[in-house]
């Protein structure tokens, strides 16, 4: 999050659209509702579209079915969301300058709404306060965000521990860091309804975050979870979306400016057609090979073909939790050997290839062409009275940098976004928190 930058809302402006080699590029903001009503190009040949306007919901045809078929329609929604959220706050087309500040980086972080009891979360757009440990740090030019970890978050959504697991350690021995941000509709719903206190949660009725609706054109609640790698030996910064950040260790009261590269990106979107939310997950293309498919001589962010020559054999077992104690300050920690357990669906990969080419057409040096859609989980039958999860498809979905240790298809331990977040509650009496663990942490905060 940029310290002096306020949140911005999409504005309706005139849009000029040009076609070049089959590529449709929207060069200015358009109203999100108008976009997805218009975007609904009903023919898949009209895609990809690069625009800074966020989709409101998945477009449906007259018969109520997605215009491109379930799978493709939701993957398309994911890619449109990725392009919109990672476009510049001023509406510049994603990747036109190679890399850029992103719209979502101006959102509020989850801990900004989890204030100390007796306080009120600041209004939307309030700049983040720099921690005291960072104020005297030298060499912090162009720092644009704060990433920290706190013990009270561990076990749920810690900022270096993965949910229900542990830390991901890269090949240089550095911990991958995480941050969670929410958009204005979600932040204001929590703040305006007093859901940042246990008393407020107990007094409130059913928690039901705003949903994006094609009927009204309003964007609903959106959560973003980003995974960041500290760029070091062997990393090429020109291949990543990068950010200078204060990396804070609150236990040790230390702070260091670091150059970070984005390696994982979750987007969770509440829509009218998907009350169980739409779960989109992206990764850097160099993260890890498919199981048993490592390229000879290939470079990966979290896989080392020569692992056994650098660390104990037991630490080279794919996707194994690192040995405890977990502490980023401990030197000589062994890296995690990551493999992708479930290959990406060919149809999803084909859509990714088309968007990557569109990004390269805008700028051959676009870092955003180095990211890929892993998959989209959505409710196939959102109103099924026998299944509050809405029969998620696919049943399992995992990001190698965010659910490294929960990959697979073994119920109930393997990663399923909807199944996991369906268990989130907001009170001691287990009031459902509408698929977010942010409210679950109200009971645990200091």
C-alpha positions in Angstrom: 0.0 0.0 0.0 1.3 3.4 -0.9 1.6 5.6 2.2 0.3 8.8 0.8 -2.1 7.4 -1.8 -5.8 7.2 -1.3 -8.2 4.6 -2.6 -9.7 5.2 -6.0 -13.0 4.2 -7.4 -13.5 3.3 -11.1 -14.9 6.2 -13.0 -17.1 6.1 -16.1 -15.3 7.7 -19.0 -15.5 7.6 -22.7 -13.7 4.5 -24.0 -11.9 4.2 -27.2 -11.4 0.7 -28.5 -9.0 -0.3 -31.2 -8.5 -3.7 -32.9 -5.0 -4.7 -33.8 -4.3 -8.3 -35.0 -7.4 -9.5 -33.3 -6.5 -7.8 -30.0 -9.1 -5.5 -28.3 -7.6 -3.0 -26.0 -9.7 -0.6 -23.9 -7.5 2.4 -23.3 -9.6 4.2 -20.7 -11.9 3.5 -17.8 -15.4 2.4 -18.6 -18.2 1.6 -16.2 -17.7 -1.9 -14.9 -21.4 -2.7 -15.5 -21.4 -1.4 -19.0 -18.2 -3.3 -19.7 -19.5 -6.7 -18.7 -22.8 -6.1 -20.3 -20.8 -5.1 -23.4 -18.3 -7.7 -22.6 -20.0 -10.1 -23.0 -18.5 -10.4 -26.5 -20.6 -13.5 -27.1 -17.9 -15.0 -29.3 -14.7 -16.2 -27.7 -12.8 -15.0 -30.8 -13.3 -11.4 -29.6 -11.1 -12.1 -26.6 -8.8 -11.2 -25.0 -9.7 -7.8 -23.7 -7.4 -5.6 -21.7 -9.2 -3.0 -19.7 -8.8 -1.3 -16.3 -12.6 -1.7 -15.6 -13.3 -4.5 -13.2 -16.0 -7.0 -14.2 -19.1 -7.0 -12.0 -20.2 -10.6 -12.4 -19.9 -13.4 -14.8 -21.9 -12.6 -17.9 -24.9 -14.9 -18.5 -27.0 -15.5 -21.6 -30.7 -15.5 -22.0 -31.1 -19.0 -20.7 -29.2 -18.1 -17.5 -26.0 -20.0 -18.5 -22.6 -18.3 -18.9 -22.1 -17.2 -22.4 -18.8 -19.1 -22.9 -19.7 -22.2 -20.9 -19.1 -22.6 -17.1 -15.4 -23.2 -17.1 -14.3 -20.7 -19.7 -16.6 -18.0 -18.5 -15.2 -18.1 -15.0 -11.6 -18.3 -16.2 -12.4 -15.3 -18.3 -13.8 -13.4 -15.3 -10.5 -14.3 -13.5 -8.3 -12.9 -16.2 -10.5 -9.7 -16.6 -10.2 -9.2 -12.8 -6.4 -9.8 -12.9 -5.9 -7.2 -15.7 -8.2 -4.6 -14.0 -6.7 -4.9 -10.5 -3.1 -4.8 -11.8 -3.7 -1.9 -14.1 -2.4 1.5 -13.0 -4.7 3.5 -10.7 -4.9 6.2 -13.5 -6.3 3.6 -15.9 -3.2 3.0 -18.0 -3.5 -0.3 -19.8 -1.7 -3.1 -17.9 1.9 -3.5 -18.8 2.1 -0.6 -21.2 5.1 0.7 -19.3 6.5 -2.8 -18.7 5.7 -2.7 -15.0 3.5 -0.4 -13.0 1.9 0.5 -9.7 -1.3 -1.4 -9.3 -4.9 -0.4 -8.4 -5.1 -2.9 -5.6 -2.0 -1.6 -3.9 -4.1 1.5 -3.0 -6.6 -0.6 -1.1 -6.7 -1.0 2.7 -4.9 -3.9 4.3 -6.8 -6.3 6.5 -5.0 -5.3 9.7 -6.1 -1.7 9.2 -9.7 -2.7 10.1 -8.6 -4.9 13.0 -7.9 -2.0 15.3 -7.3 -2.2 19.0 -10.4 -2.4 21.1 -11.8 1.1 21.8 -10.6 2.5 18.5 -12.3 2.9 15.2 -10.8 1.9 11.8 -9.7 4.9 9.8 -11.8 6.1 6.8 -11.2 4.4 3.5 -8.1 5.8 1.8 -6.3 6.8 5.0 -2.5 6.4 4.4 -0.8 3.6 6.3 1.3 4.6 9.3 5.0 3.6 9.0 6.0 1.4 12.0 8.4 3.0 14.4 11.1 0.4 13.7 11.1 1.6 10.0 11.4 5.3 10.5 15.1 5.4 11.2 16.0 2.8 8.5 18.4 4.0 5.9 18.3 3.2 2.2 14.5 3.2 2.1 14.0 5.3 -1.0 10.8 4.5 -3.1 9.4 2.2 -0.4 5.7 1.8 -1.1 4.3 -0.8 1.3 4.8 -2.4 4.7 4.8 -6.2 5.1 5.0 -7.6 8.6 4.2 -10.8 10.5 2.6 -11.0 13.9 2.2 -14.0 16.2 -1.5 -13.3 16.8 -2.2 -14.1 13.1 -0.4 -17.4 13.0 -2.5 -20.5 12.4 -5.1 -18.6 10.3 -3.7 -16.2 7.9 -0.2 -15.2 9.1 1.9 -12.9 7.0 4.6 -15.5 6.6 2.8 -18.7 7.6 0.4 -20.1 5.0 -3.1 -20.9 6.2 -3.2 -24.0 8.4 0.4 -24.8 7.4 3.8 -23.0 7.8 6.3 -20.8 5.9 7.4 -21.1 2.3 11.2 -20.7 2.2 12.8 -19.8 -1.1 16.1 -21.0 -2.6 18.0 -18.2 -0.9 16.6 -19.1 2.6 14.2 -16.1 2.6 10.6 -16.4 3.8 7.9 -15.6 1.3 5.7 -12.8 2.7 2.0 -12.4 2.4 -0.4 -9.5 2.6 -4.2 -9.3 2.4 -6.1 -6.2 1.1 -9.8 -5.5 0.7 -11.7 -3.1 -1.5 -13.9 -0.2 -0.4 -17.2 -2.0 -0.4 -15.8 -4.7 1.9 -13.9 -2.3 4.1 -16.8 0.1 4.5 -19.2 -2.8 5.3 -17.0 -3.9 8.2 -16.4 -0.4 9.4 -19.9 1.0 9.0 -21.5 -2.0 10.8 -19.0 -2.2 13.7 -17.8 -5.7 12.7 -14.3 -4.9 13.9 -15.3 -5.6 17.6 -16.7 -8.7 19.2 -19.6 -6.7 20.6 -20.4 -5.5 17.1 -20.3 -9.0 15.7 -22.5 -10.4 18.4 -25.1 -7.6 17.9 -25.1 -7.8 14.1 -27.5 -10.1 12.2 -26.5 -12.2 9.2 -23.1 -11.2 7.8 -23.6 -10.7 4.0 -21.0 -8.7 2.2 -22.1 -6.6 -0.8 -22.3 -8.7 -4.0 -21.4 -7.5 -7.5 -24.6 -7.3 -9.6 -25.1 -6.8 -13.3 -28.6 -5.5 -12.4 -27.2 -2.5 -10.5 -23.7 -2.3 -12.0 -22.2 -2.2 -8.5 -18.9 -4.0 -7.8 -19.1 -6.2 -4.7 -16.7 -7.1 -2.0 -13.2 -8.2 -3.2 -10.3 -9.7 -1.2 -6.7 -9.9 -2.6 -4.0 -12.0 -1.1 -0.5 -11.5 -2.5 2.6 -13.6 -2.0 6.0 -11.8 -2.3 9.5 -13.2 -2.8 12.5 -11.3 -1.5 14.5 -10.9 -4.7 18.1 -12.0 -4.2 20.8 -14.2 -5.7 19.7 -15.9 -8.9 16.5 -13.8 -9.3 16.0 -11.5 -12.3 13.9 -8.5 -11.2 12.9 -7.7 -14.8 10.7 -10.8 -14.8 8.6 -9.8 -11.8 6.1 -7.2 -10.8 8.3 -5.6 -8.1 7.7 -3.4 -5.1 10.0 -1.8 -2.5 8.7 -2.7 0.9 9.5 -2.4 4.6 9.7 -6.0 5.8 9.0 -5.9 9.5 9.7 -8.5 12.2 7.4 -7.3 15.0 8.8 -9.9 17.5 12.4 -8.7 17.0 11.3 -5.1 16.4 13.4 -4.9 13.3 12.7 -3.4 9.8 14.5 -3.7 6.5 13.8 -2.3 3.1 13.6 -5.1 0.5 12.9 -5.5 -3.2 10.1 -7.9 -3.5 8.8 -9.8 -6.5 5.1 -10.9 -6.8 4.9 -14.7 -7.0 1.3 -15.5 -6.1 -2.0 -13.7 -6.3 -5.5 -14.7 -5.0 -8.6 -12.7 -6.0 -11.8 -13.5 -4.1 -14.9 -11.8 -5.5 -18.5 -11.8 -4.1 -21.1 -11.7 -6.8 -24.8 -12.1 -7.1 -24.4 -15.3 -9.2 -21.8 -16.6 -6.8 -22.7 -16.0 -3.1 -20.0 -18.4 -2.2 -17.6 -16.0 -4.0 -15.5 -16.6 -7.1 -11.9 -17.7 -6.3 -9.2 -16.8 -8.9 -5.6 -17.7 -8.3 -2.5 -16.7 -10.3 1.2 -17.5 -10.1 4.5 -16.4 -11.6 5.4 -18.8 -14.5 8.8 -19.6 -12.9 7.5 -20.8 -9.5 7.7 -24.6 -9.8 7.5 -27.5 -12.2 4.6 -30.0 -12.4 5.4 -33.1 -10.4 8.2 -35.0 -12.2 8.3 -32.5 -15.1 11.2 -30.2 -14.2 13.0 -28.9 -17.2 16.7 -29.9 -17.4 18.6 -26.7 -16.6 15.4 -24.8 -16.0 15.3 -22.0 -13.4 12.5 -22.1 -10.8 11.8 -19.8 -7.9 11.0 -22.6 -5.5 12.6 -25.7 -7.0 16.2 -26.7 -7.2 17.3 -29.6 -9.5 20.5 -29.9 -7.4 18.7 -29.8 -4.1 20.3 -33.0 -2.7 23.8 -31.5 -3.1 22.9 -28.4 -1.1 20.8 -29.6 1.8 19.7 -32.8 3.5 17.7 -35.3 1.4 14.8 -35.1 3.9 14.5 -31.4 3.0 14.3 -32.2 -0.7 11.1 -34.1 -0.4 8.6 -32.1 -2.6 6.2 -29.8 -0.7 7.4 -30.9 2.8 7.0 -28.4 5.6 10.3 -27.0 6.7 11.7 -28.0 10.1 10.8 -26.0 13.1 11.5 -23.7 14.8 10.2 -21.3 12.1 11.9 -17.9 12.4 12.9 -15.7 9.5 15.9 -14.4 11.6 17.4 -17.9 11.9 20.3 -18.3 9.4 20.9 -21.4 7.3 17.3 -22.5 7.0 16.6 -25.0 4.2 14.5 -24.1 1.2 11.2 -25.8 0.4 11.3 -28.0 -2.8 8.1 -27.1 -4.5 6.3 -29.1 -7.2 2.8 -28.6 -8.7 0.7 -31.6 -7.8 -2.3 -31.0 -10.1 -1.4 -29.8 -13.6 -3.2 -26.7 -14.9 -6.3 -27.5 -17.0 -5.4 -27.3 -20.8 -8.4 -25.0 -21.5 -7.2 -22.7 -18.7 -3.7 -22.8 -20.0 -4.9 -21.9 -23.5 -6.7 -18.8 -22.3 -3.6 -17.8 -20.3 -1.5 -18.1 -23.5 -3.9 -15.7 -25.3 -3.8 -13.1 -22.6 0.0 -13.4 -22.3 0.3 -12.7 -26.0 -2.0 -9.8 -25.7 0.2 -8.3 -22.9 3.3 -8.8 -25.1 1.5 -7.0 -27.9 1.0 -4.0 -25.7 4.7 -4.1 -24.6 7.1 -6.9 -25.4 8.8 -6.3 -22.0 5.6 -6.5 -20.0 6.3 -8.3 -16.7 2.6 -9.2 -16.5 3.1 -11.7 -19.4 5.1 -13.8 -16.8 2.0 -14.6 -14.8 -0.5 -17.4 -15.4 -3.9 -18.4 -14.2 -3.7 -21.5 -12.1 -7.5 -21.9 -12.0 -10.9 -20.5 -10.9 -13.1 -22.2 -8.3 -16.8 -21.2 -8.4 -20.2 -22.7 -7.2 -21.8 -24.7 -9.9 -25.2 -24.7 -8.1 -25.0 -21.7 -5.7 -28.6 -22.2 -4.4 -28.4 -26.0 -3.9 -30.4 -26.5 -0.7 -28.4 -29.7 0.1 -24.9 -28.1 -0.2 -24.1 -24.6 1.3 -20.9 -24.7 -0.7 -22.8 -24.7 -4.0 -21.0 -27.7 -5.3 -17.6 -26.1 -6.0 -15.8 -26.7 -9.3 -13.1 -27.7 -9.5 -13.4 -29.5 -6.2 -9.8 -28.6 -5.3 -7.6 -25.7 -6.2 -4.1 -24.8 -4.9 -1.5 -22.1 -5.5 2.0 -23.4 -5.1 3.0 -20.3 -3.2 -0.1 -19.9 -1.0 -1.2 -23.5 -0.5 2.1 -25.2 -1.0 1.5 -27.9 1.6 -2.2 -28.5 0.9 -2.1 -29.5 -2.7 -3.8 -32.6 -4.0 -7.3 -34.1 -4.0 -7.6 -35.8 -0.7 -10.7 -34.7 1.3 -10.9 -32.9 3.6 -7.2 -31.9 3.9 -6.5 -30.7 0.3 -7.0 -27.1 -0.6 -10.5 -26.0 -1.6 -11.1 -22.3 -1.4 -14.8 -22.5 -0.9 -14.7 -25.5 1.5 -12.0 -23.9 3.6 -13.6 -20.4 3.8 -17.1 -21.9 4.4 -15.7 -22.9 7.8 -14.9 -19.3 8.7 -16.8 -17.9 11.7 -17.0 -14.6 13.4 -18.1 -15.2 17.0 -17.7 -17.7 19.8 -21.1 -19.0 18.9 -19.8 -19.8 15.4 -21.8 -17.2 13.4 -20.8 -17.6 9.7 -18.6 -14.8 8.5 -19.5 -15.0 4.8 -16.4 -16.8 3.6 -13.8 -14.5 5.2 -11.3 -15.3 8.0 -10.7 -11.6 8.5 -13.7 -11.4 10.9 -12.5 -14.6 12.6 -9.5 -12.8 13.8 -11.5 -10.2 15.7 -11.8 -12.6 18.6 -8.0 -13.1 18.6 -6.8 -9.6 18.3 -5.0 -7.9 21.3 
